[in-house]
């Protein structure tokens, strides 16, 4: 799934879950979302298409963070914690099959296995999720 959806969902978690639980629930939400149909299928490493997709996701992710901070300026810290922990698992793939503790590699194998929903047309799902999450954030801010 594209990063901006993980950031948005982690932000929602931060707004509705008690603060001490936010890192754990936001981290877990990442894997729940990865079990749904979504984009970002396997691409050849360093392909132009993959670079463009990653660059676009970074831009949209930055805009998503700006939106959430604009909607909830007084709760900026907990929202950033939720967003960060919601997106954190995507950084763990850097360690997949690179060594380390056996339990960690098994966890990363599982995290890769649950990506069954990746589809070439998955951007449609990601756009829908993004709209749904943005709408939820606007509703939580009382702007709808």
C-alpha distance (Angstrom), angle and dihedral (degrees) to the residues before:
residue distance angle dihedral
X1 . . .
X2 3.76 . .
X3 3.78 116.4 .
X4 3.78 97.5 -120.0
X5 3.80 91.1 65.7
X6 3.80 91.1 52.5
X7 3.81 89.6 49.9
X8 3.79 92.3 49.4
X9 3.80 94.4 46.1
X10 3.81 91.4 47.0
X11 3.80 88.2 51.9
X12 3.80 90.9 52.3
X13 3.80 89.7 49.7
X14 3.81 89.3 52.2
X15 3.79 90.4 54.7
X16 3.80 98.7 48.4
X17 3.81 105.7 31.2
X18 3.83 125.7 72.4
X19 3.81 109.3 -93.6
X20 3.83 98.3 -112.8
X21 3.81 90.4 56.8
X22 3.81 97.3 45.8
X23 3.84 98.0 93.8
X24 3.80 92.5 49.1
X25 3.81 97.8 43.7
X26 3.82 93.3 43.0
X27 3.83 90.5 49.4
X28 3.81 90.2 49.7
X29 3.80 92.6 46.4
X30 3.79 88.1 62.5
X31 3.79 91.7 64.0
X32 3.81 93.3 43.9
X33 3.80 89.1 55.6
X34 3.80 91.7 46.3
X35 3.81 88.2 59.7
X36 3.82 91.2 62.2
X37 3.82 126.3 80.0
X38 3.80 109.0 -81.9
X39 3.80 145.4 142.9
X40 3.78 134.2 -95.3
X41 3.77 101.9 85.0
X42 3.77 125.0 -179.9
X43 3.79 111.8 -62.5
X44 3.77 129.0 179.5
X45 3.81 108.3 -87.6
X46 3.79 112.9 -92.6
X47 3.82 93.1 5.7
X48 3.80 116.6 157.5
X49 3.81 91.0 -120.7
X50 3.80 91.9 54.0
X51 3.82 92.4 47.2
X52 3.82 91.2 51.1
X53 3.81 91.2 47.2
X54 3.80 92.4 50.3
X55 3.81 92.6 45.9
X56 3.81 91.8 50.0
X57 3.80 91.0 48.0
X58 3.81 91.0 51.1
X59 3.81 91.4 52.0
X60 3.81 93.2 47.4
X61 3.82 90.3 44.9
X62 3.80 91.5 54.2
X63 3.80 89.8 49.0
X64 3.81 89.5 49.2
X65 3.80 91.2 54.2
X66 3.82 90.8 48.3
X67 3.82 89.5 50.6
X68 3.80 93.7 50.2
X69 3.81 93.0 46.4
X70 3.80 89.6 48.6
X71 3.81 91.0 51.1
X72 3.82 95.1 45.1
X73 3.81 108.9 25.0
X74 3.81 94.5 155.3
X75 3.81 92.1 53.3
X76 3.80 95.7 46.4
X77 3.80 96.7 127.8
X78 3.80 99.1 52.0
X79 3.82 90.8 40.9
X80 3.81 90.4 54.4
X81 3.82 89.9 47.6
X82 3.82 90.5 52.6
X83 3.79 93.4 44.7
X84 3.79 91.7 47.0
X85 3.78 95.3 49.4
X86 3.81 90.2 43.2
X87 3.80 90.2 58.0
X88 3.82 98.5 33.5
X89 3.82 97.2 91.7
X90 3.80 90.5 64.0
X91 3.79 88.6 66.5
X92 3.80 91.7 54.7
X93 3.82 92.6 70.7
X94 3.81 86.7 75.8
X95 3.81 86.5 74.0
X96 3.82 96.7 46.2
X97 3.80 110.3 126.6
X98 3.79 91.8 -7.1
X99 3.79 96.9 111.4
X100 3.75 129.5 -99.7
X101 3.78 131.6 122.1
X102 3.79 115.1 -10.9
X103 3.83 92.8 -128.2
X104 3.81 90.0 54.7
X105 3.80 92.5 50.9
X106 3.83 90.1 49.3
X107 3.79 88.9 51.1
X108 3.81 90.7 50.6
X109 3.83 90.5 47.6
X110 3.80 87.8 54.4
X111 3.82 91.2 47.1
X112 3.81 88.7 53.5
X113 3.80 93.0 45.1
X114 3.82 93.7 55.9
X115 3.80 90.0 60.3
X116 3.82 88.2 89.4
X117 3.81 90.3 125.1
X118 3.81 97.3 65.3
X119 3.79 110.1 125.1
X120 3.82 134.7 172.0
X121 3.82 87.9 -123.9
X122 3.82 91.3 43.3
X123 3.80 91.6 112.3
X124 3.83 85.3 83.0
X125 3.80 89.9 61.2
X126 3.80 92.2 43.9
X127 3.81 90.7 51.5
X128 3.82 90.1 50.0
X129 3.81 92.6 48.6
X130 3.80 90.2 47.6
X131 3.79 91.2 51.9
X132 3.81 91.3 47.3
X133 3.82 92.8 48.5
X134 3.82 92.6 46.0
X135 3.80 90.5 49.3
X136 3.81 89.7 50.2
X137 3.80 91.0 50.7
X138 3.80 91.8 49.8
X139 3.83 89.2 48.8
X140 3.81 91.6 49.7
X141 3.82 88.4 50.6
X142 3.82 90.6 51.4
X143 3.80 91.9 -117.5
X144 3.82 96.1 122.7
